[in-house]
Amino acid sequence: MYTLTEIKSTRSYHGFSLVEVLVALLVLSIGLLGLAALQTTGLKFNQQSYQRTQATLQAYDMLDRIRANPLGKTAGKYSSVALGYRPPSPPSCVTGGTPGTCDSGQMADYDIDQWNLTTANLLSEGRGQVSINASSVCTITITWKENDISMQLDVQAQL
């Protein structure tokens, strides 16, 4: 026969019920879904940041190209580059001629062509525009699509 203390101690050990296990799994699965949503959002913002960084680098690339070709700037070759403009064909001095034989106008055409080609390749629907006013203030505009929203970056610099 059992005593009262023995009966009490046997009844206090029941373990987990199925309901408690299911509740624990539900809480765990909600937490994991939250982590998956956080990861997805992080990837989306990372891609947006990448595109904005590429646009900024492209703007400064064109500024460097203009500064490297002061004769082309003085001749007005960079003064009004339309959005996404690319010369009809690369200068022959670059494609098959002797290196270093390009004049400032040909070099400007090459710079504009390569810059807009690279902008289009790096950014979704990326296009660039350049304008230089009489005070030598250069405005570079880059447009692209980011999640089906039109984005624009304007950079101004005194040359």
Secondary structure, DSSP 4 states (H G I P E B T S, - for coil): ---HHHHHHHHT-----HHHHHHHHHHHHHHHHHHHHHHHHHHHHHHHHHHHHHHHHHHHHHHHHHHH-HHHHHTTTTTEEPTT---SS--HHHHTS-TT---HHHHHHHHHHHHHHHHHHHSTT-EEEEEE-TT-EEEEEEEEEETTEEEEEEEEEE-
